[in-house]
Amino acid sequence: MKKNSKIYIAGHRGLVGSAILKNMQDKGYTNIIYKTHDELDLINQLAVKEFFELEKPEYVILAAAKVGGIIANSVYRADFIYENLQIQNNVIYQSYLNNVRKLLFLGSSCIYPKNSPQPISEDCLLESSLEYTNEPYAIAKIAGIKMCESYNLQYGTNYISVMPTNLYGPNDNFDLETSHVLPALIRKIHLAKLLNEKKYDDVIRDLGVNNFTEAEEYLMKFGVSAEQVEIWGTGNPRREFLYSEDMADACIFLLEKKDFKDTYNKDDKEIKNTHINIGTGKDLSIKELSELVKEIIGYKGKLFFNTDKPDGTMLKLIDTQKLDNLGWKYRMELNKGIQQVYQWYLSK
């Protein structure tokens, strides 16, 4: 991949896509193209077809997806499977038709079975049933992996699928209804701190509402008050977190230095599970994470774990041995990463 190669990043405004765009610009890539959702709806088959025929990108990074936390995955099940399947089908198929030299597909570690052995290796895929709360999203992402793998095997394309662990970083989604656990914790605990310190104007400004009564009523739906913050589940599930800029660095490393042939053992009779896990190999409980965020933000209230709400998968630590053997390792430790994300949130 040359510095002037034409590279299309789908999803450049999201957590992963924006980090990849920044990483590539920092590395001196000069011919990067991207479109906002208003400019190009990736669910629209005809629009994607016309875009690829006009632009003819040499490389494609498919980071666009409909994503969300446990609440969003539980409520918007049809949207998650339909929209993600459409995006993947359109972009991967048009990449094939327009002779894209290499494609990188971004998945998620939720593709793995609910009760996978820990740490979860790539070979665990499709071994047993998925976690119910995010099953539609996971099925869509599995389909994307298999689509890339199948095009490689049938047509000789060079598509690589990567499965990151839970991500966090600048440009994350902090919406209380749709965000993942870490940005949700940061915002909820930050707002609770403002309430605790009676900084009501800051609360109104943060939420974009008209008055404090409206803000208070809204925050009650999410269990946020001056005295305590509600967190779904027991706090016992363990999660692994990777800084988005580390994730971006891993993606560019694979694009620059590795190909599909590097993702499987040449002696295997069946070529499958060619995707690559990206993570840190470290996890902590949701309770430990919540206490860490509380300490970093400086909130003096309590944390309330609502055991009537679902926990989701109890253990989800991924095995990074394949990527380790390919020559890449993460850099950002969680404590420092959360501090940086919180400062980014405050600045925005």
ZIHU-V152435 format. One record per backbone hydrogen bond with DSSP energy under -1.0 kcal/mol. CO is the residue of the C=O (numbers start at 1). NH is the residue of the N-H. Records with the same first field share a line. If there is no record, write none. Layout:
CO->NH  NH
//
This chain:
2->5
3->30
6->58  59
7->33
8->61
10->63
11->14
14->18
16->20
17->21
18->22
19->23
20->24
21->25
22->26
23->27
24->29
25->28
31->7
33->9
36->40
41->44
44->48
45->49
46->50
47->51
48->52
49->53
50->54
51->55
52->56
58->101  102
59->8
60->104
61->10  63
62->106
69->73
70->74
71->75
72->76
76->80
77->81
78->82
79->83
80->84
81->85
82->86
83->87
84->88
85->89
86->90
87->91
88->92
89->93
90->94
91->95
92->96
93->97
94->98
95->100
96->99
102->60
103->160
104->62
105->162
108->111
109->112
113->116
120->319
121->124
122->125
124->127
129->114
132->135
134->138
135->139
136->140
137->141
138->142
139->143
140->144
141->145
142->146
143->147
144->148
145->149
146->150
147->151
148->152
149->153
150->154
151->155  157
152->156
158->103
160->105
161->276
162->107
163->278
164->109
166->242
168->244
169->172
175->179
180->184
181->185
182->186
183->187
184->188
185->189
186->190
187->191
188->192
189->193
190->194
191->195
192->196
193->197
194->199
195->198
198->200
199->203
200->204
201->205
202->206
203->207
204->208  209
211->215
212->216
213->217
214->218
215->219
216->220
219->222  224
220->223
223->230
227->302
228->225
229->304
231->306
235->287
237->286
239->284
242->168
243->247
244->248
245->249
246->250
247->251
248->252
249->253
250->254
251->255
252->256
253->257
254->258
259->262
260->263
265->268
276->163
278->165
284->239
285->289
286->290
287->291
288->292
289->293
290->294
291->295
292->296
293->297
294->298  299
302->229
304->231
305->307
306->233  309
314->238
317->120
320->324
321->325
322->326
323->328
333->337
334->338
335->339
336->340
337->341
338->342
339->343
340->344
341->345
342->346
343->347
344->348
//
